[in-house]
């Protein structure tokens, strides 16, 4: 659990921002806190805040799903280390697996020092930080008169850009991002709010799959 | 009440993505599915960013957000760090706003 300390400033900074922005879309501090306690998925929470009030329940859940799909891959990579554990334990470890605690746990497993206890400690460490900093941010956020003036509405898109950069490992990744961005701009004028992200995300990622398979067929021939 | 229900729905969806692969233990994810999944996050993130930058009010326009996010994109590209991207993008926003643009 103590190993989460180096990651704490990042989580806390994000939590504070999350809380402030949550206030901006009309959440009470308690709602902001409840969302972090219940959902515990920072990126997805940010994305959903961005569409809160304009999008329906289905786009909200689909966006949550889309943003969290990366956890499938993380789960697949950590699963071999959890063999032999009681299914209830595995489910409990999965429940609070965040990007940060996953990164700590998988790194520890690869060093040979990993254990379910270590994984649990990392999960709990992050789980303690995230809702608490969100609540503090939300309480501070109430004191700010007009957060839009300070550019706080740019916080999500900027954070997404930062996250996006780590996914752009090759040209196909860049092509996917450009295509999805372009489609989303088209979608803004054509689709109901909320669906833009789902449609552009789906088509953009399918393009990535197609390009990768085309490239493979090309290099094989 | 509705708000809490939506939170619970999000929590269920989140849990499923975290648990599915761990529950499937040992069984391989089909390679095509795995490839496709890899491109979902960048596509979704780009789809979230582009309208915020170029159509913040629902129609195309080139304003402060566009420049701030362009600066953010440059920082993101160089540093791959979320926090530095925030700092860079907001700094440009405040600078331009301070200049009265």
Interface residues (C-beta under 8 A of the other chain):
Chain A: X10 X13 X14 X17 X31 X34 X35 X38 X39 X40 X41 X44 X45 X47 X48 X50 X57 X60 X61 X63 X64 X65 X66 X67 X68 X69 X70 X71 X72 X73 X74 X75 X76 X78 X79 X80 X82 X83 X87 X90 X91 X93 X94 X95 X97 X150 X151 X153 X154 X155 X156 X157 X158 X159 X160 X161 X162 X163 X164 X165 X166 X167 X168 X172 X173 X176 X177 X178 X179 X180 X181 X182 X183 X184 X185 X187 X188 X189 X196 X197 X200 X201 X202 X203 X204 X205 X206 X207 X208 X209 X212 X213
Chain B: X3 X4 X6 X7 X8 X9 X10 X11 X13 X14 X15 X17 X18 X19 X20 X21 X22 X23 X24 X25 X26 X29 X32 X34 X35 X36 X37 X38 X39 X40 X41 X42 X43 X44 X45 X46 X47 X48 X49 X50 X51 X52 X53 X54 X55 X56 X58 X59 X60 X64 X65 X68 X69 X72 X73 X75 X76 X77 X79 X80 X81 X82 X83 X84 X85 X86 X89 X90 X93 X94 X97
